[in-house]
Amino acid sequence: NAKKLKPSVILMDIKLPKMDGISATRQIRAESPATNILILSSFEDEAHVLEAIQAGANGYLSKMLPAAELVRALRP
């Protein structure tokens, strides 16, 4: 629960078992507006990226990124 734990960053996948990552992003954004949410997904099409940003994600990263790039994206 982001509201309780107050993480500074959440890495969110679009495909989740119970709730999709876009819906989860909207919910987290409403409950914990200071939390940064980065979508990490294999979907790289413009529609998914736009939907994630409109839901309140701070960024969208490809699962194909090298690990060093992912770490760099997570640093303030």
DRENPARO-745455 format. One record per residue: x negated, y negated, z of N, C-alpha, C in turn; residue in one letter. Coordinates in steps of 0.2 Angstrom, whole numbers. Layout:
! residues N
NODE    n_c1    n_c2    n_c3   ca_c1   ca_c2   ca_c3    c_c1    c_c2    c_c3   aa
NODE       X       Y       Z       X       Y       Z       X       Y       Z    a
...
! end
This chain:
! residues 76
NODE    n_c1    n_c2    n_c3   ca_c1   ca_c2   ca_c3    c_c1    c_c2    c_c3   aa
NODE      -4       6       0       0       0       0      -4      -6       0    n
NODE      -4     -10      -5      -9     -16      -6      -7     -21      -1    a
NODE      -1     -22       1       1     -27       5      -2     -26      12    k
NODE      -2     -19      14      -5     -18      21     -13     -18      20    k
NODE     -16     -15      15     -23     -14      15     -27     -20      12    l
NODE     -23     -24       9     -26     -31       6     -33     -30       2    k
NODE     -33     -26      -3     -39     -25      -6     -40     -31     -11    p
NODE     -47     -32     -12     -48     -38     -16     -47     -36     -24    s
NODE     -48     -30     -25     -48     -28     -32     -44     -21     -32    v
NODE     -40     -20     -37     -37     -13     -39     -38     -12     -46    i
NODE     -41      -6     -47     -42      -3     -54     -35       1     -55    l
NODE     -31      -1     -60     -25       2     -61     -25       6     -68    m
NODE     -23      12     -68     -22      16     -74     -14      14     -77    d
NODE     -13      14     -83      -6      13     -86      -2      20     -85    i
NODE      -5      25     -85      -2      32     -85      -3      34     -77    k
NODE       3      34     -74       3      37     -67       8      42     -66    l
NODE       8      46     -61      13      52     -61      20      49     -59    p
NODE      20      45     -54      27      43     -52      29      36     -54    k
NODE      25      31     -55      27      25     -58      22      23     -63    m
NODE      23      20     -69      18      18     -73      14      12     -70    d
NODE       8      11     -73       4       6     -70       6      -1     -71    g
NODE      10      -2     -77      13      -9     -78      18     -11     -72    i
NODE      22      -6     -71      27      -7     -65      24      -8     -59    s
NODE      19      -4     -57      15      -4     -51      11     -11     -51    a
NODE       9     -14     -56       6     -20     -56      11     -26     -55    t
NODE      16     -26     -57      22     -30     -56      23     -30     -48    r
NODE      24     -24     -46      26     -24     -39      20     -26     -34    q
NODE      14     -24     -36       8     -27     -32       7     -34     -32    i
NODE       8     -37     -38       8     -44     -39      13     -48     -35    r
NODE      19     -45     -34      24     -48     -30      23     -48     -23    a
NODE      20     -42     -21      18     -41     -13      12     -44     -11    e
NODE       7     -44     -16       0     -46     -14      -3     -50     -19    s
NODE      -1     -56     -20      -3     -60     -25     -11     -62     -26    p
NODE     -14     -61     -20     -21     -63     -20     -25     -57     -22    a
NODE     -22     -51     -23     -26     -45     -25     -27     -45     -33    t
NODE     -33     -44     -35     -35     -44     -42     -34     -37     -45    n
NODE     -30     -37     -50     -28     -30     -53     -31     -30     -60    i
NODE     -36     -25     -61     -38     -23     -68     -36     -17     -70    l
NODE     -33     -17     -76     -30     -11     -79     -36      -7     -83    i
NODE     -37      -1     -81     -42       3     -85     -38       8     -88    l
NODE     -38       8     -95     -34      13     -99     -37      15    -105    s
NODE     -35      21    -108     -37      23    -115     -33      19    -120    s
NODE     -28      16    -118     -24      13    -123     -27       6    -124    f
NODE     -29       4    -131     -32      -2    -132     -28      -6    -137    e
NODE     -22      -4    -138     -18      -8    -143     -16     -15    -140    d
NODE     -14     -20    -144     -12     -26    -141      -6     -26    -137    e
NODE      -1     -22    -139       5     -22    -135       4     -20    -128    a
NODE       0     -15    -127      -2     -13    -120      -5     -18    -116    h
NODE     -10     -21    -119     -14     -27    -116     -10     -32    -114    v
NODE      -5     -35    -119      -1     -40    -117       4     -39    -112    l
NODE       7     -33    -112      11     -31    -107       8     -31    -100    e
NODE       2     -28    -100      -2     -28     -93      -3     -35     -91    a
NODE      -5     -40     -95      -7     -47     -93       0     -50     -91    i
NODE       5     -49     -95      12     -52     -93      14     -49     -86    q
NODE      12     -43     -84      14     -40     -78      10     -43     -72    a
NODE       5     -47     -74       1     -50     -69      -6     -47     -68    g
NODE      -8     -43     -72     -15     -40     -72     -20     -46     -73    a
NODE     -26     -46     -70     -31     -51     -71     -35     -49     -77    n
NODE     -35     -43     -79     -39     -40     -85     -37     -33     -87    g
NODE     -40     -32     -93     -39     -25     -96     -45     -22     -98    y
NODE     -47     -16     -96     -53     -13     -98     -52      -6    -101    l
NODE     -56      -5    -106     -56       2    -109     -59       7    -105    s
NODE     -56      13    -105     -59      19    -102     -66      21    -105    k
NODE     -67      18    -111     -73      20    -115     -79      15    -114    m
NODE     -78      11    -109     -83       6    -107     -89      10    -104    l
NODE     -95       8    -105    -100      12    -101    -100      10     -94    p
NODE    -102      14     -89    -101      13     -82    -104       6     -80    a
NODE    -110       4     -83    -113      -2     -81    -108      -8     -83    a
NODE    -104      -8     -88    -100     -13     -90     -94     -13     -85    e
NODE     -92      -7     -83     -86      -7     -78     -88     -10     -72    l
NODE     -94      -9     -69     -97     -11     -63     -97     -19     -64    v
NODE    -100     -21     -69    -100     -29     -70     -94     -32     -70    r
NODE     -89     -29     -73     -82     -32     -73     -79     -32     -66    a
NODE     -81     -28     -62     -78     -28     -55     -82     -33     -50    l
NODE     -88     -35     -52     -91     -40     -48     -88     -47     -49    r
NODE     -88     -50     -43     -85     -57     -43     -90     -62     -47    p
! end
